[in-house]
Amino acid sequence: MSKNRIRELRKSHNMTQKELGNILHYDQQYVSSMELNQITIPSECLTTISDHFKVSTDYILCRSDEKITTEEARKISSHLGEYTEMLLKYEALSPESSRYVNGLIDLLYNREHQKEENS
């Protein structure tokens, strides 16, 4: 069986195996077996763990070291064409124009976050 990060995720959220088992509708022993790679993780458990800890299933299964959540992945995917077009345009800019764009993005980002903090 392949390695997984269930134990690491559970411990980082100060959860017991029993608590995670309650979320998954399994007992503590079943969670222990999943953590020790003694059983194959059912797909419904995998998606529930992914949603609960807000990480990708690939992260749980050690297929990726990126903790990108399924929600973030959906968001990126829905804007991929737009992001790709922007990136291609950005890469074609001169170094001076790239610095200008970076400064403008920083300015707008900081302005937006100051509004949120003051609300």
N, C-alpha and C positions, 0 to 999 in steps of 0.2 A: 504494500500500500504506500501511497505517496504521503509526504509530510503535509501538515496543514497548520494553520495559525489559530485554531479555535481557542486553545488554552491561553495563548498570549493575549488574544482579544478579550477573553472573559476576565482574565486577571487584571488587565489594564483598566477594566471598568469595575473592578472590585466586586465581581460577581462570584457566587459559588456555582458549582456544577448543578446543584439542585435548582437554583434560581434560573439558570440558563435552560435547564430541563423543563421548567414550568413554562417558559416562553415557547419552547419547541414542542411541548406536549409529550415529553419523554421523561423517563426517570433519570436520576443522577448517574446510575451505572451505564446507561446508554450514552450519556454525554461523555463520561470517562472513556468509553470504548471508542467514540469518535475522536477524542483528543489523542488517544494513544494509537490511532490508525489501525485499530483492530477490526473495524467494520467500514464499509463504504458509506459515505455520508449521503443520505437520501437527498434528492434535488430539492424537495420542499424545505428540508432543514437548511440546506445551503442558502437558499434565497431568503429564508427567514433570518438567518444569522447575518447575511449581507445587509438586509434592510435594517436590522436592529443596530448593528455596529457601524452602519453607514460606510461600508467598504465594498469593494468589488468581490465577486466570487473568485476571480483570478487571484486576488490578494490572499484570500482565505486559503486557497489551494496552492499557494507559493508559486504560482505561474507568473506573478508580477510582484515587484516590490513597491509599486505605486498603490497608494491607498484610495485612489480615485473612486468615488462612490458611483453607484449605478445612476443616481440622479444627475451627478456632474457629467457622467459619460453621455447620458441622453441629451443634456443641454449642449455639450460640445458637438455631438453628432448632428443635432438639429441646425447648428450654425456653421457646420464644417465648410460648406461652399463659400459662405460669406467670409469666414476666417481665412480660408485658403487664398481667396482673391485679395484680401487686405495684405496678407503676408507677401504675396508675390509683388504687389505694388511697393510695399515697404522695402523689400530687398533691392528693388530697382532704384531706390533713392540714393542720393549722394550722402556721404558721411555727415555733412553739415545739415542737410534736410532731415536725416535720421535723428540727429540730436534735437532738432527743433520739434519733431513729432513726439519724441520721448518726453521732452519738457512740457509740451501741451497736454499729453496724456496724464502726466504727473499732476499738473495744475488742475485739470478737470476732476481727476480722481480725488485729490485732496479736498477740493471744493465740495464735492458730493458727500464725502465722508464727514466733513465738518457740519454739514446740514443735518445729517443723521444724528450726530452726537449732540447737537443743540436742540433737537426735537424732543 
